[in-house]
Amino acid sequence: MYHLLVLLLLCSSGLQAKGEHASRESFRLVGRASRCAGTLEVKENGEWRPVYGVFYFNWNLKAADVVCKELDCGSAVSVEERKESSVRSVWWIRPDCVQSRSTLRNCVVSGPPSSIQDLTCSDLLLQPNISVSSSMDGVSEAQQQGFQVFRGSTFTISCSIQPQYPGGFFQLTFTSSNSAHNSTQPAVNHSAHFLFPAAEPAQQGTYSCVYHLYVFSHNFSSESRLLSLTVSDLLLQPNISVSSSMDGVSEAQQQGFQVFRDSTFTISCSIQPQYPGGSFQLTFTSSNSAHNSTQPAVNHSAHFLFPAAEPAHQGTYSCVYRLYVFSHNFSSESRLLSLTVSDPSSNPSDPSDTSSNPSDPSDPSHPSHPSDPSHPSDPSDPSSNPSDLPGPAPFIFGMVVLLSLTLLLVITALSFYCKASRGQKPDRPRNIVLVYYKRLVSAAEGELTEEEEVQRAE
């Protein structure tokens, strides 16, 4: 317990003494390349001296931990006792200070050279640096908001550390929501560079540099801050639209677009102005085939003409804009456009298509309408001649004729009977019968007799 109380006294002495410096400023580790390793010294009366190892007190890792933590050097890795080679004095810590908790001024006394303590803490190494450089954006140090590279561009992540010890190696750690892996390179001039030839979305995530070193018979490591890297497209997303000679223009929609067979249609590709030049590739995919067409971008657009729509044109289209800039090839694809080709006569969704209502014969476009010259009457078709249709008029006309003939026979018989009984010639009654017959026939056909015409004229 004695050595723990001594170290606590060392750590708190600056806080207990009014006007004294903080405990971290009252002791230190010196003699090595790192502030977290070396000989333990205490400052008193403006003079730094090694701490004397009292003969009944042996330093161990638990005691050294107090010093390492107070120096913000992690935990103790090793503690060694060695003889002081110089003739300088050391500081003795009187045992009575443990109980009185006096200030450091009252606890330490000067003494002759003796054995001193060498401590090594876990944070022996400085923190390495991490940076990223892109072929388009230069160099950026690790920042909280991260760093952005464009898809397809070349970028390099560099790890470096301030010179302390020769050798060692760097480990680049990568973590994303889907994976985690590491890459290792030896430290050359206290740095290492990890090259990524073409940025891809799979490289989006969090990176850090870990420096590893074997020294003082122990392995040490130190990790940099985190760097968040995002991969985005340099180019905006192009637009795709289709225009038809019958239906105007339609943007790409989920439900697609319909054109009529043999109609002219055009698929247009366009993009917001960013860089001059480039080209558009119209990609086509169907259940049976797939092919591409390419046109240069003129005023940031291209138009693909289809003179006559065919069923083979039915499928899915997209526009891919390609551009070479900053010594790299970049591309960006539009949304998909689904195109269907149908016959105008079989389009039930078109209200102007009268073929969807064939039961309306009053429509001039109906095939049976007599005013439609494109549908001439067929003599063999009974429906093409209204007079051939069955109805009441032919029946009435037949009855009238039948009744007229019957009446004619009756009159003729009566006429012959009268002549025979009176001894007259049959010429005049026969004329009378003919007159009556003409009147009956004219009445049945709706015509006027000669007498009726004369009476009407008068």
PyMOL commands that set and color helices and strands:
alter all, ss='L'
color gray80, all
select helices_A, chain A and resi 2-16+23-25+61-70+96-100+104-107+201-203+311-313+344-346+354-356+382-384+386-388+392-422+427-445+450-457
alter helices_A, ss='H'
color red, helices_A
select strands_A, chain A and resi 27-31+37-44+47-50+76-83+90-93+108-111+115-121+129-134+138-141+147-150+155-160+169-175+180-186+191-196+205-215+218-223+227-232+239-244+248-251+257-260+265-270+279-285+290-296+301-306+315-325+328-333+337-342
alter strands_A, ss='S'
color yellow, strands_A
deselect
rebuild
show_as cartoon
